[in-house]
Each structure stands twice: as C-alpha cells, then as structure tokens.
Amino acid sequence: EAGVTQFPSHSVIEKGQTVTLRCDPISGHDNLYWYRRVMGKEIKFLLHFVKESKQDESGMPNNRFLAERTGGTYSTLKVQPAELEDSGVYFCASSQPPGQGPTGELFFGEGSRLTVL
Amino acid sequence: QQQVKQSPQSLIVQKGGISIINCAYENTAFDYFPWYQQFPGKGPALLIAIRPDVSEKKEGRFTISFNKSAKQFSLHIMDSQPGDSATYFCAASEEYSGAGSYQLTFGKGTKLSVIP
C-alpha cells in the first residue's frame, strides 16, 4: 500500500513567486492535514480537511496560503506570493476515518522543502 | 506561545545506554500523547503513544512515562542502538469534532545520536 506522497520534494523560488505543493494521502483516509516546520522550530499545524471540507484552518499564517482538496482525494497548498519567512518543510499527513483502525495515528509524507530566496 | 516544551534539544548516548527525552504540556484538555520518530529525508512516523488513563506504556525497548498531575511525559529508549539515531518529536492532542480528528501540537524535537 502506498504511503502519503508529496510533490515536489524540494522547490527553490524567488520572493514574490508562486508555488503549489501537492499531497496524495493514503487511499481511503478521509482526514488530511498540512503541517509546516520552519528550521529549528516545532512542526506546526496549518489546516485539516475531512474529505473535501476544511475542518480547521486556524493554523494558516495568512491569506497568501490557499489549500484545496479536490473531490476529497489529493490536496494542494498554494503560496502566492511567497515571502522569505515561508521557507520550511511542508508536511502532509493523513489518517483513517474513525472505526477503521486505531485512531489518532497520522501518517506523514516525506515533506516538501520550500526555499524562498 | 509554545504549548509543548521538549528537552533536550540534542542528545548523545552510547550504544546500550538509556536515552531519555522529556516533554511538558500546558493544555489540560490534551488526551492523546504520541511520540514520532523522524529519520533524515523522511517524514515523522508514529513510534508509540499514550492516553492519560495509564501512567506508563511499553513497546519493546521504548517506554512512555506519563505524569498527569505534573503535565509531563517522557520517552525512554532502553539499550539504545545506532539505528535509533533520529529526531524524536513529542506531541499532544485532543480529539475534536468526534470524527477521529487530531490536531497535533508538537515539541521542537530532539536529535538523538547513538554512538557505537
């Protein structure tokens, strides 16, 4: 079974440009999360989808960040325009619906490293 | 405001020794405390987790100790091996929305190096 996949693995862009990160969760996982780790800091929650609906986007830094989840499958996170402080590793995670296994476990992708110059 | 404080930031342990990583939390509503292990270039992976109805959970060489009154929990790695060298994150969460959803609050991570 494929795990959570993220693309690209690394993106280098200039300030003011746009970047779109993609996440494909594990098949059948209704819950999809985006997290971000800025160097040396903790991994911070950005937002959470349940299927195609945004359940919680309280961690989104500002309106330069836009997340979508088409048809409850893959998700994209767009940063437009990118700023220097957006640099970091963006992790996507998914988890099973309740009743289909142990609850609480998040399965993380390998992350997309974003460098804004 | 950091809700989960993790220490130490880095740890060097000799092979066969015990690695101990500590975390403290503030939010008394947290009811799920996982530890994640991350190897370079990989995403964090669940190592072991505990809920506050027990004070200790052991899985192989890994043990979580939980002190609800002190709002602290720790990870102990017995007989540490070079293959355990990784970054370890503690986290805390409360289940919300009743949909099995967990918004994890992470500590800053501990980089463990186990030397032969």
Interface residues (C-beta under 8 A of the other chain):
Chain A: V4 D30 N31 Y33 Y35 G40 K41 E42 I43 K44 F45 H48 V50 Q55 D56 F91 A93 S95 Q96 P97 P98 G99 T103 G104 E105 L106 F107 F108 G109 E110 G111
Chain B: Q2 V4 Q6 Y32 P34 Y36 G41 K42 G43 P44 A45 L46 A49 F89 S93 E95 Y96 S97 G98 A99 G100 S101 Y102 Q103 L104 T105 F106 G107 K108 G109
